[in-house]
Amino acid sequence: MRTSSTYHALGLLGLTVPSLAGVASCSAPKADAITIKTDSKLQKIDGFGFSQAFTRAAEFQAADPQLSKAALDLFFDKKNGAGFSIIRNWIPSSSNYTIEPSSPGSPSSTPQYRWDGWDEGQVWFTKQARSYGVKTIYADAWSAPGFMKTSGDEAKPGFLCGTPGHECASGDWRQAYADYLVQYVEFYKKEGIDITHLGFLNEPDFKNEFEEADPVALASNRPSYSNMQISDNASEAIDFIPILRKTVDHAKLDVSLTCCDATGWDKQAEYTKALVAAGMQRDLDVITSHMYSSDATYPLDTILPTWISEAGVETSSGRFVPTWYSTGNVNEGLAWAIKIAKGLVDANLNAYLFWEGFEINQQQSASHLLDVTGPDQKTILPSGIFYAFSMFSRFIRPDAYRVAIEGTDKLANVITAAFQNKDKSVIVVFTNTGAASQSTEILVPPHQAGSSAKAWLTDNDHKIEKTPVEHTRTNDHSSIKVNIPAHSVVTVKFA
């Protein structure tokens, strides 16, 4: 299979650029034309991304070389792929994979670290991503090693020994856990990789929803993956964050610290309120959350950047499908375009990450972006969700700013967001959630050429394909007109 053939089949290469239709110079822009206020900056955009955690990176590496190359191009190529700019790696805590499989005997004893330079394929995957220009590498720990927790098991709910109210016979493991996390970063540095963001929790509230259940129900609902908890008031995180900050700084690492990767936005809002009240904004750099129990639909009360650091589809909610729009189910592409658009506009998100990227023959789950198809299983099959992310991530680049816009109120059921990239290009993304096609006029932003405007469309019949724009010029105005089909995303770029 030739990589280029794969792209042509997906409609990602060889696109015909339509000519811009000229309009009489006496035509004036409508009073309700959209105005982009590039001088009114909102939140900075850190990027979009995904993970290959829990050995998925190793599977990616072991795939047919042409297949893995095609998938990498689709993920990271900025011209013909999604242009993802963040990857989230898993800091393993199980004895099979962790850098510290055995207790040294006490918190003050010398740890016996191990490192294979591979990290279940994540070193390879990170290097591949970096070769495409990805700079933001988020390493997140699901749990401390079991011997550092009150449960004694990394895969069972438990608290970090030594945090408030959680004494252990083995001692206080807070500093040892901080050292462990820093050592993981140091191992990556040894491989020539700079981890830029470091997290010490993953869904620490997962058990809380079962706390009122009887013991039998509680046991049956315990997570089967690595898990470490904090209380609703985040007291354990508040206690540990300064220790981790001091340890990172002492090691002279340029690493941003995150918290807390809660299961949903509402729970993370609760944690964030406690963190801010305790002064943790001085030691933290990013607030991170998932969206399983609640979506990001409002801003968190913090001065720190906020990320959706993991998002996915519960298996019970739908399979992996290439569908863009059918019923509006959560495994379809448009549903995710809406989530991303609302997150950027209503929650002021700085980054949005999906769960897994590439998996092979796992179409029972919709929580990854690319799978395979064909009689030889060597053809990449993108999900509709992949295209939803691509309509944002290819065009809105790291260090862009969302900017204010005016005149969108006449567009019914359309979420509109505008951005200015570092190179001064301006991006406008229209997400039409409704069943009616609409057209709109956009005044050309200051210092932009209307003739440079291009637009891309994704709907049931088009996947990131060029769509015509109509250029209008008067003596004192320049604008473009673009059509926004029903149930679609249209992304406009002024170069």
N, C-alpha and C positions, 0 to 999 in steps of 0.2 A: 504494500500500500504506500503510495507516494503522499507525503504530507500535503503537497499542494492540492492533490485531488480531494483530500479530506476537506480542505478549506472551501474549494469550489462547491462541494456538495452542501456545505453549510451556508453558503452564500456570504462568506466573509472575505473573499478575495475577488478581484476582477469586477468590481462594481462599476457601473457606468455612471459618470457624473453628469447630471442633467444641466443644460445651460440655463442661465438665469434670464427670465423673461423681462424685457424692459417695459416700463410703463410711462405714459406721457408725463413730461415734467410738470404739467399744470396740476396733476393729481396731488392732493394734500393728504397727509396721514389723518386717520380718523381721530376724533377727540378721545376715544377710549383705547387708543393704541397703548401697548405696554411700554413703560419706560423703565430702563435698567439704571439703577443708581449706583454706579461703580464707586462713587465717593462715600457711600454709606455701607461700610463693611460690617458684617455680622460675624459668625464663627469661622475659625480657620478649619480647613479640612485636612485631616491627617491621612485619610485614605480608605480603601476598601480591601477586604482580604478573606482568608479562610485558613483552615488547618489541615494537616495530614497526621493528626495525633493517633495514638493507640495502634501503632505499627502500620498505619496506612501509608506512611512515607516509604517504608520498606517494600510494600507491595507495589507502590509507584515505581520505585527504583528497579524492581525485578521484572517489570512489564516489558513486553517487546519494545526494543529501542525506538522503532518508528512510532509506535503507539504513545510511548511516554513523551517523545519529542513533540508530537502533535498536541498532546494534552498541555504540556508546558507552554507551547506557543499560544494556545487558546487562553490559558490563564494569564500570562504575563506580557505577551506582545502588545505594545501600546498602539500599534497601527491597525492590526487585524484581529487582535484578541480582546480580552477584557481589560488588560492593563492593570491587573491587581497590584497593589503596592504595599500590602501588609501580610505577613504570615504569622500564625500563632502556633508555637511549638509546645509540646507537652513535656513537663519535667516529670519523668516517671518516678513513682514511689514504691512500686511492687518490687519484691526481692529479685525478680527475674531481670529487671531493667534498670533499677535505680543505681546511682553512683555510690550509694552507701547501703549495701544489702544487709549488713549486720551491725548490731549495736557494739560500740567500742567498750561497753561496760558501764560507763557513766558519762554524763554530759561533759565533764572536764577531761576525759581521756582522749587520746589522739584518734581521730576518725580514720578508718581504713577505706579511703575512696578507691574507686576503680573507674577506668575510662577506656572504651574501645575505639574511640574516634568515629563511631558510626551512629550511635544513639537511635537504633531502630530505623535507620534511613533518614532521620531528620537532618543530619549533617549534610548528606548528599542533597536532600531537598532544599535546604537553606542555601547551599552553594548554587544550585540551579536557579533559584529565585533571584539571588543576588546578581547572577550573570545577565539577567534581564533588567537590572537597575533597581530591584527592590532593596530598600534600605531599612525599613521598619520591621524588626524581628522581635516579636513578643513571646517570651518564654514564661509559661504559667504552670505552677505546681497545683495539682489536684489535691495533694495531701503531703504532709510530712511523712517520713518513714514511720512504720507502725510503732517502733520502740520509742518514738518521741511523743506519742499520743496517749490519752487516757484510756482509749479502747485497746491499745496494744496491737492494733491491726490497721494497716493503711487502707484497707478496703471496707472498714466499718466506721460508722460515725464516731467521732471522738474529738476532743479538744487538745490543743497543744499544751503539753505539760509545762506548768510554771506560769501560765496566764491566770488572771484573777479567778479564784475559786476552783482551780483545777490542779491540785497538787498530786504528784505521783511518787510512788516509793522509789522509783529510779532517779528522781531528781528533776531539776529545772532545765528543760531542753530548749528554751527560747534562743539563747545565743548559738547553740549548736545548729538549730534550724536555719538561722541567719547565715552562719558559716557555710552550711550545706548549699544554700541557694547561691551564695557568692561563688562557691567552688564550681557549680554548674556553669555559671557565666564565664569563669576563668578557663574551664575546659573548652568552651566554644572559642574563646579568644585564642587558645592554643591552635585551633584549627583555622585561624585567620578570619573568624566570624565575630563581629561585634553585636551582641544582643543589646537592643536599644530599650526594651521595656521588660520589667520583671514583676510577676505576680506570685503571691504566696497562697492564694485561695481559689477554689472553684466551687460554685454553688454551695456555700457554707450553710445555707438555710434549708437545704433539701430535706433533712429529717424533720424540721420543725412542723411541717404540715401533718405529721403523724404523731406528734407528741401527746395528743389527747386520746389516741387510740388505746385499746387494751394491749397487754404485752404480746399476745399472739399476733395481732394485727400489726403492731409496731415492728416486730421481728420480720414479718413477711414483706414489709414495705421498705426495709432497709436497702439503701443503694448497693448495687453489686460492683460498683466501680470505686476507685480511690476517692476518699471524701474526708474533709476536715471541717469542723463546724466553728461558728462563732454565734454568740447570743444575739437576740434581737437588738440590743443596745450596742452591738459591735465592740464590747469591752475588751475582748481578746485581741481584736485587730488594733484597737487603740493602744493597747499595751505593747504589742509586738512591732508596730510600724516604726517607732523611733529606734528600736534596736536594729532593725533591718537597714534603716537609713544610715545609721552610724557605721554599720559594718560595710555597706556599699561604698560610702565615702572614704572610709579608712583604706579600702582596697584601691582607691583612686579609679573607680569605674564610672564611666559616664552612662549611667543607666537610670531610666525613669521608672519609678515605682507605681504600681497600680493597686486598686482595691475596688470591689471585692468579688466581682463576677457572680453576683447573686442570680437566682433562677429567673427573676423578672424585674422589670423596671420599678414597680411599686415597692418591692422589698429593698432594692438598691437605694431608692429614695429614702427609705427609713434608715438604712445604714449610713447614707451620706449625711443626713441631718445630724446623726450622732458623731460622725467623724469631724464634721465642720465645727460643731460645738466644742469638741475636744482639742481643736487646734491642729488637726492632722493635715490641713492643706499646706502647712509648712514643710512636711516631709513627703507627701504624696505628689504625684505628677499627673495622674490620670484616674478618673473614676470609670470603672468597667462594670458592665451588666450584661446579662443574657435576656432573652425575651420570651421564655417558655411559659411563664405564669402571667406575664403582662407585657404588652408592647411599650416601646418608647413613644409616648404621645404628648409629653409635656417636659419642659426643661427641669433639670435637677438644680437645687439651690446650692450652687457651688461656683467658684471662680475657675475650677479646674476643667480641662477638656473632658468630655464624656463620650464613651464608646459603647456601642453594642459589640461586645467581644466574642459572642457566640450566638448564632441563631439557626434554627432548624425546624423540621417538621416531625412531630410525633408519628411513629410508624402507624399508629391506629388512625391517623388523619389522612393518610394517602400514600400511594407508592410513588416512586420516581417516574416522572412523565415528561415528555418534551412539550407538553401542552402549554400554550401561552394563556389562552382564556377559553373556558367552557362554561363552568358553573360558578367560578369565583372561589373554588376550593383552595385551601392553603398550600397545596402542592403545585399550583399553577403559577406561571410566571408573573402575570399581572398582579396577583395577590402580593407578591414580594416587591414589585415596583411600588405599590402603594405603601407597604411597610417602610421601605427605604425613603420614599419621598416624605412621608409624614414624620419619620425620624429626623430627617434633615431640617424640615420646615417647622414642625411643631415642638420637637424636643431639642433642637439646636445641636444635634449630634455632630461630633467631629470625625467619627469613623464608624463603619458598619462592616462586621465580619460574619460570614456564614460559618457553619460547622465544618464539614469535610469538603474537600475539593474533588479528588478523583478516586473512584472505586471501580472495581471490576466485578461484574455480575452480581450487583447488590441492589437490584431494582425493586426489591421489597421495601426499601427505605428511600424517602425523598430528601434526606438530610445530607446529600452530596450534590455537586454541581455537574459532574461529568461521569458517564458510565460508558459502556461499550455495546455495540450492536453488530449485526451482520453474521453470516454463516461461519466466518472464521473468528468472530469476536475481536476483530482488529480495526474496527471503525469507531471513532469517537461519537458518542451520542450526548449532546448537551441537553440539559433540562431546560424547561421554560424559565426556571429561576436563574440559571446562568445568564440568560439574555437580559433578565431584569437588572441584575447587577451590572452587566456590561454597558447598559445604556447610561449608567452613571460613572462607573469606574474608568472606562476608557477615556472619557472626556474631562472629568473633574480630577485634576491631578493633585498630588500632595502639595501642601502649602497654598492651595487655592483658598479664597475666602468666599463664603456665601455673601451676596450683596442684596440690598433692598430692591424691591420692584414695586411699581405702581401700575394700576390699570388692569389688573387681572380679575376684577370682580364680575366682569361680564362673561367670563368663561365658567359655565356651570359644570360642576363635577370634574373639574380639572385642578390638580395640584401643580402649582408652578413654582419653580425655584431657579434662581440665577446665581452664577458664580464667576469670579474672575481668577484665572490661573496666574501663576507667578510670571509667565511669559506675556501677560496682559491679554491673552485671548479670553473671550467672554462666552460662557456656556449658559444656555437656558434649557431646562428640562420640563416638559409638559407631560403629566401623567393623567390621561383621560380615563376616569373610572366609570364613565357613563356609556349609555348605549347609542348616543348621538354623536355624529362627526361634527367638528367645529373648526372654524378658521379664526385666525387672530393676526393682528399686525403688531410688529415690534419695531420701535424706533431704534435705529442703529446707535449703539453706545458711543459716547465720545471717544475720539481717537481710533475708531474702528472704520473699516471700509465696508459699506453695505455689500459690495460686490464679492467680498470674501466669505459671505455667509453661506454655510452649508447645513443641511439637516439630514438626520437619520431617523428611520422609523422601525419600530418593532410592534407587530401585532400578529394575528393568526396567520397572515400571509407573507409577512416580511420579518426578517431577522437582521437587525442592525444594517438596514439597506438605505442607500441614499434616497431622499424624497425631495421633490422640487420645492424651491422657494422662489417667490416673486419679488423682485427688487423694484422699489418705487423711490423716485428722487424728485425733490422740488428745489426751489432756490435756497431754502433754509432748513430742509429736513431730508433725511434719508431713512427709509424703513423697508422692512421685508414683510411679506405675508406668507403664512404657512398653514397648511391644513393639518388638523389633529384628528385622525380617525377614531371611531368608537373603540373603547377598550384597548388603547394603545399608549405607547410612550414615544414622544418625538423629542429628540435632542438637537438643539440648534447650536452651532459654533460660529462665532465671529472671530476670525483669526487675527 
